[in-house]
């Protein structure tokens, strides 16, 4: 299916500022249907700085992010698939919106107000990314956002009491917006009618050279964090906050992702049996401020740079250690080991079982809000 064939229902908005007309647009096109016959749509957000983002109503998936490099050459920097089918087959969470609980819960079990809850396990003995039928595999309600200085899509979902074992009816709204400054902003809100735990994130894998263009080891990362949360053999935090100083986890100054990824370090070896890599939560120094830079990754060859700011206290920096080139991605490309990195902004993994970690508990009627901004520059 050609790209033009898919952009049927175009809703183009023009915004006039100080005599200049900027055209941003949000368009919707069909993207197949689920086995139950529910239609899935793709929303395409475009600015006139040359950036475009595709979001699916299935799983709230960021299906592509097209950004220019320093010579104006546009590449899709997000890993994913061309068609709905492979997304339905439970891939590695390419681009997905994750909930109710991003990352792991030990044994899928936690206690709230003396009551024990069980989330079905889907990662050895642990629950990962909200369990086997998490928010990444739901069809979300969607509507276009057309504001004077940004376009976007608002996704919403009602997760019923007991959904994947979590208590409380939870109404979730996620807004993806794009502005003229190449900011892709993700704003998450949720409200529950009972005490519950929530940890929403997005699982986009980036390769700033272009999805499928080799590994990301030569891309240069900065993570504004003095500490990280070391894990046990099943990737559950041990509970300590370890200093990054003198370890392969020190990205406080810009460092090649590959500089220490092969170091003989028990934490790196724990993440994947063959070659390991990063799959850890960094404790951000940013105090939840969107004014502070949380992370920056750049590709020296293309010049593309991604900066990330977030209200969250942590970020899972994962280097695609479970990718093995076996899935056919967009344009027939494949994604090998270390073929992408994620910046999953979050509360810390397994926080419901670690009273010392920032709490993921929300109270009835008290809204949950988190924001993450990914900014792209050539
Ligand atoms: C997260 C986890 C990884 C892995 C990926 C999905 O990043 O921390 O261990 O499960 O999701 O493959």
Boltz pocket constraint, residues with backbone or C-beta under 6 A from the ligand:
constraints:
  - pocket:
      binder: B
      contacts: [[A, 92], [A, 93], [A, 103], [A, 128], [A, 235], [A, 271], [A, 279], [A, 316], [A, 318], [A, 322], [A, 342], [A, 344]]
      max_distance: 6.0
